[in-house]
Amino acid sequence: MAAVAIAAIVWLPQLAFRAAVTGLAAAAAAEYAPLAGRRSGLGRWLVVLVVALSTWLLSERPFNTPLVAVLGLAVAAGFVLGRGRAIPSSLAALFGVVYIGIPFALLAHLRAVAGWRATLLLVVTVVVSDSLQYYTGRMFGRRPLAPTISPKKTIEGAIGGVAAAAVFLAAAAPLVLSGLSRTAFAGAGAMLSLAGICGDLFESQLKRTAGIKDSSDLIPGHGGVLDRVDALLFATPVFYVLVRSVL
């Protein structure tokens, strides 16, 4: 999976990359719809269609959607995580655009305006954070981070992931981007990691509220597309705003 993702980011022509990202968004939307109360029928496929169209169109010209995504996801996270509530089914399609459509569109547009190296930097930072959260949590985890949402996540694991993302971005970002100090890039890495953790917990809470263990069984042993990109969805708008501020 990692090899396919890297190959797509590095070698696909931009139009093909947009199409691939739109396909991923549609797959994620099909898994998200049941979590928002649209389990079958026209309602579910309307969510998929709206998300896919928004991804395709906004990936060419995102307008002010990065700030919309950052603010919208922050409000939704407070609603879902803070109050333990689900996304209202009446807002499933609209929120699907904010949650899935805009972040994937920004991912595709990021490659167009900043190149494949910046896009790969984002993805690798999220992977580094996720990986170190897991291994740090396994080795040192004692205190649960959010026991009612994700019992296996620990505070120690979260600290390890944040620190790893900060160190990685401080070391790698100056090779790709300019305009910020290593200290600023370290802070950005910590922000990306925190956003990713929030995205992971957000999807976990949606699944818990809907009574679903995995978003799908598409990837044996790993769940569905949404399970693989939950952190990336929250981190992408933050990274996009950062990159556009230094370009």
Residue pairs with C-beta under 8 A, 6 or more apart in sequence:
1 219
1 228
2 127
5 123
6 120
8 17
8 20
9 17
9 111
9 116
9 119
9 120
9 123
10 116
10 120
12 20
14 108
14 111
14 112
17 108
17 111
18 56
18 59
18 60
18 108
19 56
21 55
21 59
21 104
21 105
21 107
21 108
22 52
22 55
22 56
22 59
22 104
22 108
24 104
24 225
24 229
25 51
25 52
25 55
25 100
25 101
25 104
25 105
26 48
26 51
26 52
26 55
27 218
27 224
27 225
28 51
28 100
28 104
28 215
28 224
28 225
28 226
28 229
28 233
29 47
29 48
29 50
29 51
29 52
29 96
29 100
29 101
30 44
30 47
30 48
30 216
31 215
31 216
31 218
31 224
31 225
31 226
32 47
32 51
32 92
32 96
32 99
32 100
32 206
32 215
32 226
33 39
33 43
33 44
33 47
33 48
33 92
33 96
34 40
34 44
34 210
34 212
35 86
35 87
35 203
35 206
35 207
35 209
35 210
35 212
35 215
36 47
36 86
36 87
36 88
36 89
36 91
36 92
36 95
36 96
36 206
37 86
37 87
37 88
37 89
37 92
37 210
38 44
38 46
38 47
38 89
38 92
43 89
43 92
46 93
47 92
47 93
47 96
50 93
50 94
50 96
50 97
50 101
51 93
51 96
51 97
51 100
51 101
52 101
53 101
54 97
54 101
54 102
54 105
55 100
55 101
55 102
55 104
55 105
55 108
56 105
57 105
58 65
58 101
58 102
58 105
58 106
58 109
59 104
59 105
59 106
59 107
59 108
59 109
59 112
60 109
61 109
62 102
62 105
62 106
62 109
65 102
65 105
65 106
66 102
66 106
66 237
66 240
66 241
66 244
67 241
68 98
68 102
69 98
69 102
69 103
69 106
69 237
70 237
70 238
70 241
72 95
72 98
72 99
73 98
73 99
73 198
73 199
73 202
73 233
73 234
73 237
76 87
76 95
76 98
76 99
76 202
77 198
77 202
77 234
79 85
80 86
80 87
80 202
80 205
80 206
80 209
81 146
81 149
81 198
81 201
81 202
81 205
84 148
84 205
84 209
85 209
86 206
86 209
86 210
87 95
87 206
99 233
100 233
102 237
103 232
103 233
103 234
103 236
103 237
104 233
104 236
106 236
106 237
106 240
107 119
107 122
107 232
107 236
109 240
110 118
110 119
110 122
110 236
110 239
110 240
110 243
111 118
111 119
113 243
113 244
113 247
114 177
114 243
114 247
117 176
118 176
118 177
118 243
121 169
121 172
121 173
121 176
121 177
122 192
122 232
122 235
122 236
122 239
123 232
124 168
124 172
125 165
125 168
125 169
125 172
125 189
125 192
125 193
125 235
125 239
126 165
126 192
126 196
126 231
126 232
126 235
128 164
128 165
128 168
129 161
129 162
129 164
129 165
129 189
129 192
129 193
129 196
129 197
129 231
130 161
130 196
130 200
130 231
131 164
132 157
132 160
132 161
132 163
132 164
132 165
133 153
133 157
133 158
133 160
133 161
133 197
134 157
135 160
136 156
136 157
136 159
136 160
136 161
136 164
137 152
137 153
137 154
137 156
137 157
137 158
137 160
138 157
140 154
140 156
140 157
140 160
141 154
141 155
141 156
141 157
142 154
142 156
143 154
143 155
143 156
144 151
144 153
144 154
144 155
145 153
145 154
145 155
145 157
145 158
145 197
145 201
146 153
146 201
146 204
148 208
149 201
149 204
149 205
149 208
150 200
150 201
150 204
153 197
153 200
153 201
158 197
161 193
161 196
161 197
162 190
162 193
162 194
162 197
163 190
164 193
165 189
165 190
165 192
165 193
165 196
166 186
166 187
166 189
166 190
166 193
167 186
167 189
168 189
169 185
169 186
169 188
169 189
169 192
170 182
170 183
170 185
170 186
170 189
171 182
173 180
173 182
173 185
173 188
173 189
174 182
174 185
177 185
177 243
177 246
177 247
178 246
179 245
179 246
179 247
180 188
180 246
188 239
188 242
191 238
192 235
192 238
192 239
193 235
195 231
195 234
195 235
195 238
196 231
196 232
196 234
196 235
197 231
198 234
199 230
199 231
199 232
199 233
199 234
199 235
200 230
200 231
202 230
202 234
203 215
203 226
203 227
203 230
204 230
207 213
207 214
207 215
214 223
214 224
214 227
215 223
215 224
215 225
215 226
215 227
216 223
216 224
216 225
216 226
216 227
217 223
217 224
218 224
218 225
219 225
219 227
219 228
222 228
